[in-house]
Amino acid sequence: MNHFASKPDHLIFLDIDGVLRPATAYDGKLQKKAIAHVKAVAKKLNSRIVITSTWRDIHNWEMFNRPDIFDGIVIGETPDIDHLHGENGRYREVLAWLKQSGNEDVSWIALDDKRIHYPDLPNVFFTNPGTGIDQEVVDNILSNSETKQDHSILADILGKELHRKVNQYAAARDISLETALRQLVRAGTFLMEEG
């Protein structure tokens, strides 16, 4: 799943319809400006891209690595574990991909046009489905402090093993990493592990 020797600083979990083109467009064409916006975020955050869109059912994710699209920075697609994409369905697929690929400790953002796909998390950014990603969304991503250092700082503070356990706790309960950390601190779990 992860075809790179070293882990990226961030991952971008990317929807297509409503992000790279209007959700109602049926011509199959991606908007060049939208692609440029995502590439700008990826470059600024030193990111790789993982496709979450149902386009994965029709197209091989590697098609997005063409020079005129993302030029080699797409590293995979999420598994289709929730075919109907019920509430938080894409979020569960993201967590599964992170676990399967060994990237649970890598910071990530998601770009989507449907709020039903994810819980309310600071690293999930929604686009206008009629227009796709725009400069306002890009600016929001780049200015969001959670995006910049969230998981990397936690991993440094907690250590890789404890950070992995907090991620597993969060995934098992379908809650954010921040919520899991607060719950574990309140419960005194860290104190018990330390001695």
N, C-alpha and C positions, 0 to 999 in steps of 0.2 A: 503493500500500500504506500509506503513512504519510499520513494525511489532516490532519495538524496542521502549522501553519506553523513551529513550533519543535520540536526534539526533546525528548522527556520525559527526566527524570533516569534512569529505569529502565523496563524492559519486563518484564511478567509473561507468560510463556508458559504458558497455562492449559489443562489437561486438564479434562474435565467429570465423566465417570463415575469414581467413587472419590475425587473432590475436592469437587465441588459437590453430590454425592448419593452414597449407597452404590452401589458398582459393581454390586450385584445388584438394584438397584431397577429395575423395568420400567414404572413409571408415568409416566415422562417429566417428573417434577416435580423442580425444584431446591430444595435446602434453603435457607430464608431465612437461617439462622444461618451457613451456609457462605458464602453470597453476602456477608453482612456482614463475615465474616473477610477475604475477599479484598479487599473495598472498603477495609477498614481498612489493609491492607498497601499497597494502591495509593495511598491518601491520604498515608500516612506517608512513602512513598518517592517521591511525585510520579510515579507510574507510569501507563502505558497498558497495555492488555491485548491479547494476540494469542492467538487460539484455536488449540490444537494437537489438540484432540479429534477423533475420528472423527465427532462431531456435525456437523462442517463438511461432511460428505458428504450430510447430510440437511437441515440448516438453514443459512440465510445467516447469516454472523457478525454482521450488523447487528441481528439479533433480540435479541442480548445487550445492546444499547444502550438497550433499553426502560427507562423510569424505575424500574420495579420490579425490574430486574436490575442492570446496571452503568451505566445512565444516561449513555451517551455516551463512556465511556473505552475501549471496545474499538475498536481501529484496524485489525484485519485477522485473517487466518488464515494459518497456515503452509501451504506447498504440500504436496501429497500426492505426495512423490517416492519414498517407500518404503512402498507400499501395505500390505505385510504387517507393517510395523513390527518388523523384526528387531532385533538388538542395536544399540542406539544410533540407531535409526531416527528417533525424534523429534528427537534432537540434530542429526542431519544436516538435518532439515527446518527447525529453528530457525536453523542457520547459513545455509541457503539464503535464508530470509526476511530475515535481517539483511543479507545481501549485496544481495539484490534491492531492498530498501527503502532502502538507504543508511544503515542504522543499526548498522553494525559497531562503531562506537565508543561505543554506548550500553550501559550496564550492564544486565544482565538476570538474572532468576531464572526458574526453571521450577517449576511445581507439577504433580506427577503421582503416580499411585498404583503405577506399575510401574517397577521398577528397570531392567528390560531396555531401556527407552526412552532412557536417558542413561548416559554414562560417569560415573564417580565424580568429581563436581565439587562445590565448596563452594557454588555458587549454584543447585544443584538440590535441591529439598525434596520429600520423599515423604510422602504421607498414608496413613492406614490405609484400605484400600479398602472396608472394611465400614462406616466412619463418615464418611469424607471429612475435609476440613480442620477442625482444631480449634484452640483457643487455644494449645496447646503448639507446634504448627507455626508459628502466627503469631509467638509469642514467639521461637522459634528463628530465623525469618527476620529479625526486627527486631533481634535481638542479634548476628547474624552480621556480623562486621567486613568480610567479603568483599563482602557485599551493599551495605554503606553507600557505599563509595567506590571499589571495585576498578578498574573500567575508566576512570572519570573521572580518577583520580589517575595511572594509567599514561599516559593520553592527554596529560595536562598535562606529565608528565615527559619522555615520549618525543617529543612532538609528534604532530600528527594523522597525518602521512604514515607515520612509522615505526610508530606504533600500528596503523595499517591493515595494514602489511606483516606485523607480528607476528600479527595476527588471521588474515591469509590463510595464513601459515605453519601456524598452529594448525589451521585448518579443513582444509587440504590433508592433514594428517597425522592428523586426527581426535583431537587432543589438546587439553588445556585451554590457555588463554592463559598461565597460570602455568608450565606445563611447557614450552611453546614458548619463553617468555622465558628460562627457565633453560637450555634447550638452546642458544639463540642466544648467550647470554652466555658459556657454557662454550666454544663454538666460536670465540669472538672476533669474531663477525659484526659487532657494534656498533662495535668498534674499527676494523675495516676500512672501514666506511661513514663513520666520523667522520674518517678521514684517516690 
